[in-house]
Amino acid sequence: MDSSKSPDSTSTISFSSQLGSPLQQCIRAYWYLVLALIVVALKSLHNIHHERKHNKLRSSNGCLPPPSFPSSSDILGLCHARDLIKAKKQHHLPSLWDEIYSQAGDNVHTISHHVLGTQSYWTRDAANIRAVLAVNFSDWELPAARVAAFLACWGGGIFGADGADWQHSRALLRPSFNNRQISDTEMMEQHVQNLIARIPDKETVDLAELFPFLTMDIATDLLFGETAGCLDPDKTAQGMKFTSCFNYIMTKMSLRVALPVAAWIPDPKLEQCVKHITDFTDFYVARALQIGSEKPIKDASSEDERRGSKYVFLDELAQAESNPQRLRGELLSVMVAGRDTTASLLSIMWWHLARRPDIVGRIRRELTPLKGQCPTAKELKSLQYLGHFVNEVLRLYPINPINSRVARRDTMLPRGGGADGRSPIYIRRGERFIFTSSALHRRTDLYGEDAMQLRPERWEEAARPSTWEYIPFGGGPRICIGQQLAITEAAYTTVRLLQEFSHLEPRSDGPFQEAFAMALHSGDGCKLSLGR
């Protein structure tokens, strides 16, 4: 008989010979187990060593943990997570943040926050915010999700940059924001007139829908020298397409910052929207760089010779930066801030103006010397009560009510630990710090028992908050460099609308709804009636 083995039998014998005998397999498994135990032991020793180091640093600096929230009875913080989601849907998330500190204990301004197995440190303490944003600035960095979201959608830019990259962006943008022409009220007037033309006389209008068009047109005109055309009747279709794409990108960015795993979900529409916005930007960037290369600037101080009478932000940047990708990222970052924050501020201001004839009356009296004429930037600054009103809106409703940093290295917060809250808090590398400026601005020990009331007159009083007790635009090296532009734009628009319309009344009921995505805004819009 044929004694040859079948192919399957041969392969089985070959595979068994590769594994070795049962004894050899047992010996091999034994050493794998020993190796695994050694790795576990070394890891444990490493953790013990670092824990001892952390404990030593804690004790030597007198650090104590802050109060913890929620309580241990809320396993994994599931109930609290449900409350946060519910508050966001019902548009009262900032109010819930206020309650969190109150529930943690009397006079508690910093807490250890636990939800879904993650720990972070929350504060409404000015001293801790100052330590993170200024004193120990180099100890902290932006959350990775924010950096990744800006990089994916805008290609970078100052608001998603950190470290040396951020320093380069800051140095590039700062001179342009310091330029006196950045607050060009004549340029703003053209777009405000387009806004006024869209407001029906004595009929219901939602200004929360129109203000983003206004701020987008102003932002693109300032940045590129040409408008997106959101309110321009000759460019309405183009402007609507641009705005639609921009809104979709911002919605997805907000989702990715809050839920980083969302970045792994394919989104063809997002890619199309990003392409539309970047193509628009790249056209003007290429043109600015080409003009700059063909006509070298000999006298940088002669702005009129360089640009004519119109200031263009991109032209200014192109004199100092020739990388088109970097220019695009910086321009789009500025556009994000220039549109959403100012539009939200205007909507909140006008929601309250429609319900506060006392405030409207005082502002109108202040406008009397203008005799209906368009105010200059200098005249806007002289309108003190209007300035107080803007300050008060930003106090009670800071457009960016919550922000965060991640510890770059082991560091400390100056206070908030222990039963009395006076001890420093030890922060490990990688732990998250969250500061709620809205909760800081509503502290009754800083702003009085009427802290929850919108009262511009408080800014006329002698007792005013310190620098770090009022931070609507952040603070330290990363303070918003466009804050003066935002305030000028909001104030100018408000003055011109009050000059144009004598009749003002609300067209919606109920309290103000604090909706929050990338910025705080009115959850119910800004429905009102304006009449001449």
NORMOZI-V933225 format. One record per residue. SS is DSSP state (helix for helix, strand for strand, loop for the rest). BURIAL is + if it has 9 or more other C-alpha atoms within 8 Angstrom, else -. Layout:
ss burial
SS BURIAL
SS BURIAL
This chain:
ss burial
loop -
loop -
loop -
loop -
loop -
loop -
helix -
helix -
helix -
helix +
helix -
helix -
helix -
helix -
helix -
helix +
helix -
helix -
helix -
loop +
loop -
helix -
helix -
helix +
helix +
helix -
helix -
helix -
helix -
helix -
helix -
helix -
helix -
helix -
helix -
helix -
helix -
helix -
helix -
helix -
helix -
helix -
helix -
helix -
helix -
helix -
helix -
helix -
helix -
helix -
helix -
helix -
helix -
helix -
helix -
helix -
helix -
helix +
helix -
helix -
loop -
loop -
loop +
loop +
loop +
loop +
strand +
strand +
strand +
loop +
loop -
loop -
loop -
loop +
helix -
helix -
helix +
helix +
helix -
helix +
helix +
helix -
helix -
helix +
helix -
helix -
helix +
helix +
helix -
loop -
loop +
strand +
helix +
helix +
helix -
helix +
helix +
helix +
helix -
helix +
helix +
helix +
helix -
helix +
loop -
loop -
loop -
loop +
loop +
strand +
strand +
strand +
strand +
strand +
strand +
loop -
loop -
strand -
strand +
strand +
strand +
strand +
strand +
loop +
loop +
helix +
helix +
helix +
helix +
helix +
helix +
helix +
helix +
helix +
helix -
loop +
helix +
helix -
helix +
strand +
strand +
loop +
loop +
helix -
helix +
helix +
helix +
helix +
helix +
helix +
helix +
helix -
helix +
helix +
loop +
loop +
loop +
helix +
helix -
helix +
loop +
loop +
helix -
helix -
helix -
helix +
helix +
helix -
helix +
helix +
helix -
helix +
helix +
helix +
helix -
helix +
helix +
helix -
loop -
helix -
helix -
helix +
helix +
loop -
helix +
helix -
helix -
helix +
helix -
helix -
helix +
helix +
helix -
helix +
helix +
helix -
helix -
loop -
loop -
loop +
loop -
loop +
loop +
strand +
strand +
strand +
helix +
helix +
helix -
helix +
helix +
helix +
helix +
helix +
helix +
helix +
helix +
helix +
helix +
helix +
helix +
helix +
helix +
helix +
loop +
loop -
loop +
loop +
loop +
loop +
loop +
loop +
loop -
loop -
loop +
helix +
helix -
helix +
helix +
helix +
helix -
helix +
helix +
helix -
helix +
helix +
helix -
helix +
helix +
helix +
helix +
helix +
helix +
helix +
helix +
helix +
helix +
helix -
loop -
helix +
helix -
helix -
helix -
helix -
loop -
loop -
loop -
helix -
helix -
helix +
helix -
helix -
helix +
helix +
helix -
helix +
helix +
helix +
helix -
helix -
helix +
helix +
helix -
helix +
helix +
helix +
helix -
helix +
helix +
helix -
helix -
helix +
helix -
helix -
loop -
loop -
loop -
loop -
loop -
loop -
loop -
loop -
helix -
helix -
helix -
helix -
helix +
loop -
loop -
loop -
loop +
loop +
helix +
helix +
helix +
helix +
helix +
helix +
loop -
loop -
loop +
loop -
loop -
helix +
helix -
helix +
helix +
helix +
helix +
helix +
helix +
helix +
helix +
helix -
helix +
helix +
helix +
helix +
helix +
helix +
helix +
helix +
helix +
helix +
helix +
helix +
helix +
helix +
helix +
helix +
helix +
helix -
helix +
loop +
loop -
loop -
helix -
helix -
helix +
helix +
helix -
helix +
helix +
helix +
helix -
helix +
helix +
helix -
helix -
helix -
loop -
loop -
loop -
loop -
loop +
loop -
helix +
helix -
helix -
helix +
helix -
helix -
loop +
helix -
helix +
helix +
helix +
helix +
helix +
helix +
helix +
helix +
helix +
helix +
helix +
helix +
loop +
loop +
loop +
loop +
loop +
strand +
strand -
strand +
strand +
strand +
strand +
loop +
loop +
loop +
strand +
strand -
strand +
strand +
strand +
strand +
strand +
loop +
loop -
loop -
loop +
loop -
strand +
strand +
strand +
strand +
strand +
loop +
loop +
loop -
loop +
strand +
strand +
strand +
strand +
strand +
helix +
helix +
helix +
helix +
helix +
loop +
loop +
helix +
helix -
helix +
helix +
loop -
loop -
loop -
loop +
loop -
loop -
loop -
loop -
helix +
helix -
helix -
helix +
helix -
loop -
loop -
loop -
loop -
loop +
loop -
helix -
helix +
helix +
loop +
loop +
loop +
loop -
loop -
loop +
helix +
helix -
helix -
loop -
loop -
loop -
loop +
helix -
helix -
helix +
helix +
helix +
helix +
helix +
helix +
helix +
helix +
helix +
helix +
helix +
helix +
helix +
helix +
helix -
helix -
loop +
loop +
strand +
strand +
strand +
strand +
loop -
loop -
loop -
loop -
loop -
loop -
loop +
strand +
strand +
strand +
loop -
loop -
loop +
strand +
strand +
strand +
loop +
loop -
loop +
loop +
strand +
strand +
strand +
strand +
strand +
loop -
